[in-house]
Amino acid sequence: MAWNLDQRVETSAGAVAAGQAGDGPPLVLAHGWPWSSFSWHRIIPRLARRYRVHWYDMPGYGRSTMRAGQRTGLDVQGAVFVEMLAHWRLDRPPDLPLVIAHDMGGATTLRAHLLHGAEFERYVLMNVVAMRPWGSDFFTHVGRHVEAFLGLPPHIHRALVEAYIKGALVNAIDQGDFEQLAAPWLSEEGRTSFYQQFAQADEKFTAEIEPLFGKIRCPVKIIWGEDDPWIPLARGKALHALIPDAEWETLLGVGHLPQLEAAEVVMERVEAFLADSAPN
């Protein structure tokens, strides 16, 4: 029931590495930036006790296809999420999935649901990118000067990636976990893909869905790390105001990566919400 990537799925944006564990109602995990499906590895075993859990590395991330010039913006990711649901045969009743989304996995799955008609059984949004503005001054700067960053020596690129990841955390995580988060971006293909993500980030992809948040067609729970250095708690509360029927949970003393910073707390907060849809 451990995290693995033993599937290879062809999508419109390239080959995607995917995995699956457990048995029961289907549940899909959607990671964000600059993460990969590995970011879920500490909660997958517990989820797999009760659910058939699916995950994948988004195109341009992790072990999925990375190539120069590849389109991996949120518009592409939303469409690919729909393709993955179809691949897993989770695109129509009675096998609609539970969905847990983090960071840009939020905008990805929101676009799939609100623009592409994907249906979910229940929906957890955790420290998600969903509303403007998003992206720090550094994020914007890199996006404007990608060519300069592509020319960085490997050791400086590594230091930048590691510093960027550390900037999301307020609690120490396992060193092996940290190295696994950074590793996909340190190859030649990974370096190119890393900076391409900055260049292709565009707030228009969330602007298109913001007016539609009140039309979400399933129960929602919003979970937010109280001390998130990247997406402040106030942004989560603003999102909640646009989805007023959603449940809300603040994770005290947690940063942007709850599933690695406080995996047990995350599971405690989501299990009852998810179980409401599971058969007795």
Secondary structure as UniProt FT lines:
FT   STRAND          7..11
FT   TURN            12..13
FT   STRAND          14..21
FT   STRAND          26..30
FT   TURN            33..34
FT   HELIX           37..40
FT   TURN            41..43
FT   HELIX           44..47
FT   TURN            48..50
FT   STRAND          52..56
FT   TURN            59..60
FT   TURN            62..63
FT   TURN            68..69
FT   HELIX           74..87
FT   TURN            88..89
FT   TURN            93..94
FT   STRAND          98..103
FT   HELIX           104..114
FT   TURN            115..116
FT   STRAND          122..128
FT   HELIX           137..144
FT   HELIX           146..150
FT   HELIX           154..166
FT   TURN            167..168
FT   HELIX           175..182
FT   HELIX           183..185
FT   HELIX           188..200
FT   HELIX           204..207
FT   TURN            208..209
FT   HELIX           210..215
FT   STRAND          220..225
FT   TURN            226..227
FT   HELIX           233..242
FT   TURN            244..245
FT   STRAND          247..251
FT   TURN            252..253
FT   HELIX           258..261
FT   HELIX           263..275
FT   TURN            276..277
//
